[in-house]
């Protein structure tokens, strides 16, 4: 069985930080590919603690969009 999740990857100084939105699992790597692979492994390890019927996460659609806010100062 396979389940889809959403990842967001940010560059923070010398590392790429990957975050699984649905599970709030985070990992990192020196390249985007390494961060992706490390996050996949971290999610798989996290999910091992659940039974197949109890997997966390939602099947709902996640929408990402950029937006701006005004800052005072």
Contact map, one row per residue, 1 for C-alpha under 8 A:
1110000000000000000000000000000000000000000000000000000000000000000000000
1111000000000000000000000000000000000000000000000000000000000000000000000
1111100000000000000000000000000000000000000000000000000000000000000000000
0111110000000000000000000000000000000000000000000000000000000000000000000
0011111000000000000111000000000000000000000000000000000000000000000000000
0001111100000000000111000000000000000000000000000000000000000100000000000
0000111110000000011110000000000000000000000000000000000000000000000000000
0000011111000000011110000000000000000000000000000000000000000000000000000
0000001111100001111000000000000100100000000000000000000000000000000000000
0000000111110001110000000000000000000000000000000000000000000000000000000
0000000011111111100000000000000000000000000000000000000000000000000000000
0000000001111111100000000000000000000000000000000000000000000000000000000
0000000000111110000000000000000000000000000000000000000000000000000000000
0000000000111111000000000000010000000000000000000000000000000000000000000
0000000000111111100000000001111000000000000000000000000000000000000000000
0000000011110111110000000001111100100000000000000000000000000000000000000
0000000011110011111000000111100000100000000000000000000000000000000000000
0000001111000001111100000111000000110010000000000000000000000000000000000
0000001110000000111110011110000000000010000000000000000000000000000000000
0000111100000000011111111100000000000010001000000000000000000000000000000
0000111100000000001111111000000000000000000000000000000000000000000000000
0000110000000000000111110000000000000000000000000000000011000000000000000
0000000000000000000111111000000000000000001000000000000110000000000000000
0000000000000000001111111100000000000000000000000000000000000000000000000
0000000000000000001110111110000000000010011000000000000000000000000000000
0000000000000000111100011111000000000010010000000000000000000000000000000
0000000000000000111000001111100000100110010000000000000000000000000000000
0000000000000011110000000111110001110110000000000000000000000000000000000
0000000000000011100000000011111111110100000000000000000000000000000000000
0000000000000111000000000001111101100000000000000000000000000000000000000
0000000000000011000000000000111111100000000000000000000000000000000000000
0000000010000001000000000000111111110000000000000000000000000000000000000
0000000000000000000000000000101111111000000000000000000000000000000000000
0000000000000000000000000001111111111100000000000000000000000000000000000
0000000010000001110000000011111111111110000000000000000000000000000000000
0000000000000000010000000001100111111111000000000000000000000000000000000
0000000000000000000000000000000011111111100000000000000000000000000000000
0000000000000000000000000011100001111111110000000000000000000000000000000
0000000000000000011100001111000000111111111000000000000000000000000000000
0000000000000000000000000000000000011111111100000000000000000000000000000
0000000000000000000000000000000000001111111110000000000000000000000000000
0000000000000000000000001110000000000111111111000000000000000000000000000
0000000000000000000100101000000000000011111111100000000000000000000000000
0000000000000000000000000000000000000001111111110000000000000000000000000
0000000000000000000000000000000000000000111111111000000000000000000000000
0000000000000000000000000000000000000000011111111100000000000000000000000
0000000000000000000000000000000000000000001111111100001100000000000000000
0000000000000000000000000000000000000000000111111110000000000000000000000
0000000000000000000000000000000000000000000011111110000000000000000000000
0000000000000000000000000000000000000000000001111111111000000000000000000
0000000000000000000000000000000000000000000000011111111000000000000000000
0000000000000000000000000000000000000000000000000111111000000000000000000
0000000000000000000000000000000000000000000000000111111000000000000000000
0000000000000000000000000000000000000000000000000111111100000000000000000
0000000000000000000000000000000000000000000000100111111110000000000000000
0000000000000000000000100000000000000000000000100000011111000000000000000
0000000000000000000001100000000000000000000000000000001111100000000000000
0000000000000000000001000000000000000000000000000000000111110000000000000
0000000000000000000000000000000000000000000000000000000011111000000000000
0000000000000000000000000000000000000000000000000000000001111100000000000
0000000000000000000000000000000000000000000000000000000000111110000000000
0000010000000000000000000000000000000000000000000000000000011111000000000
0000000000000000000000000000000000000000000000000000000000001111100000000
0000000000000000000000000000000000000000000000000000000000000111110000000
0000000000000000000000000000000000000000000000000000000000000011111000000
0000000000000000000000000000000000000000000000000000000000000001111100000
0000000000000000000000000000000000000000000000000000000000000000111110000
0000000000000000000000000000000000000000000000000000000000000000011111000
0000000000000000000000000000000000000000000000000000000000000000001111100
0000000000000000000000000000000000000000000000000000000000000000000111110
0000000000000000000000000000000000000000000000000000000000000000000011111
0000000000000000000000000000000000000000000000000000000000000000000001111
0000000000000000000000000000000000000000000000000000000000000000000000111
